[in-house]
Amino acid sequence: MPFINIKVLKGTLSEEKKKEMISRVTEVVAEIEARPIPKEKLQTTYLVCY
């Protein structure tokens, strides 16, 4: 179960962009981690975006 910590400069990303980043990074990590198991069967991935 990976733990991802992304730090960006304050005020550089809107809440919408943060949500998109979290979604896309989580998707990629789940896809890579899942090989050869389908990602739907994986446990939780944690992502923190400041």
Rosetta constraint file for C-alpha pairs under 8 A:
AtomPair CA 1 CA 43 HARMONIC 6.72 0.50
AtomPair CA 1 CA 44 HARMONIC 6.33 0.50
AtomPair CA 1 CA 45 HARMONIC 5.62 0.50
AtomPair CA 1 CA 46 HARMONIC 7.73 0.50
AtomPair CA 2 CA 45 HARMONIC 5.52 0.50
AtomPair CA 2 CA 46 HARMONIC 6.46 0.50
AtomPair CA 3 CA 45 HARMONIC 6.36 0.50
AtomPair CA 3 CA 46 HARMONIC 4.84 0.50
AtomPair CA 3 CA 47 HARMONIC 5.93 0.50
AtomPair CA 4 CA 45 HARMONIC 7.97 0.50
AtomPair CA 4 CA 46 HARMONIC 6.11 0.50
AtomPair CA 4 CA 47 HARMONIC 4.59 0.50
AtomPair CA 4 CA 48 HARMONIC 6.23 0.50
AtomPair CA 5 CA 47 HARMONIC 5.92 0.50
AtomPair CA 5 CA 48 HARMONIC 4.94 0.50
AtomPair CA 5 CA 49 HARMONIC 6.24 0.50
AtomPair CA 6 CA 47 HARMONIC 7.63 0.50
AtomPair CA 6 CA 48 HARMONIC 6.19 0.50
AtomPair CA 6 CA 49 HARMONIC 4.95 0.50
AtomPair CA 6 CA 50 HARMONIC 6.61 0.50
AtomPair CA 7 CA 49 HARMONIC 5.98 0.50
AtomPair CA 7 CA 50 HARMONIC 5.18 0.50
AtomPair CA 8 CA 12 HARMONIC 7.03 0.50
AtomPair CA 8 CA 13 HARMONIC 7.73 0.50
AtomPair CA 8 CA 49 HARMONIC 7.69 0.50
AtomPair CA 8 CA 50 HARMONIC 6.31 0.50
AtomPair CA 10 CA 50 HARMONIC 7.87 0.50
AtomPair CA 13 CA 17 HARMONIC 5.74 0.50
AtomPair CA 13 CA 18 HARMONIC 6.18 0.50
AtomPair CA 14 CA 18 HARMONIC 6.27 0.50
AtomPair CA 15 CA 19 HARMONIC 6.17 0.50
AtomPair CA 16 CA 20 HARMONIC 6.26 0.50
AtomPair CA 17 CA 21 HARMONIC 6.06 0.50
AtomPair CA 18 CA 22 HARMONIC 6.13 0.50
AtomPair CA 18 CA 49 HARMONIC 7.06 0.50
AtomPair CA 19 CA 23 HARMONIC 6.14 0.50
AtomPair CA 20 CA 24 HARMONIC 6.08 0.50
AtomPair CA 21 CA 25 HARMONIC 5.91 0.50
AtomPair CA 22 CA 26 HARMONIC 5.93 0.50
AtomPair CA 22 CA 47 HARMONIC 6.71 0.50
AtomPair CA 22 CA 48 HARMONIC 7.98 0.50
AtomPair CA 22 CA 49 HARMONIC 7.24 0.50
AtomPair CA 23 CA 27 HARMONIC 6.15 0.50
AtomPair CA 24 CA 28 HARMONIC 6.30 0.50
AtomPair CA 25 CA 29 HARMONIC 6.15 0.50
AtomPair CA 26 CA 30 HARMONIC 5.98 0.50
AtomPair CA 26 CA 45 HARMONIC 6.89 0.50
AtomPair CA 26 CA 47 HARMONIC 7.17 0.50
AtomPair CA 27 CA 31 HARMONIC 6.11 0.50
AtomPair CA 28 CA 32 HARMONIC 6.23 0.50
AtomPair CA 29 CA 33 HARMONIC 5.88 0.50
AtomPair CA 29 CA 45 HARMONIC 7.99 0.50
AtomPair CA 30 CA 34 HARMONIC 5.81 0.50
AtomPair CA 30 CA 39 HARMONIC 5.77 0.50
AtomPair CA 30 CA 42 HARMONIC 7.44 0.50
AtomPair CA 30 CA 45 HARMONIC 7.33 0.50
AtomPair CA 31 CA 35 HARMONIC 6.80 0.50
AtomPair CA 31 CA 38 HARMONIC 7.93 0.50
AtomPair CA 31 CA 39 HARMONIC 5.81 0.50
AtomPair CA 33 CA 39 HARMONIC 7.58 0.50
AtomPair CA 34 CA 38 HARMONIC 5.58 0.50
AtomPair CA 34 CA 39 HARMONIC 4.78 0.50
AtomPair CA 34 CA 41 HARMONIC 8.00 0.50
AtomPair CA 34 CA 42 HARMONIC 6.62 0.50
AtomPair CA 35 CA 39 HARMONIC 7.74 0.50
AtomPair CA 37 CA 41 HARMONIC 7.13 0.50
AtomPair CA 37 CA 42 HARMONIC 7.86 0.50
AtomPair CA 38 CA 42 HARMONIC 7.42 0.50
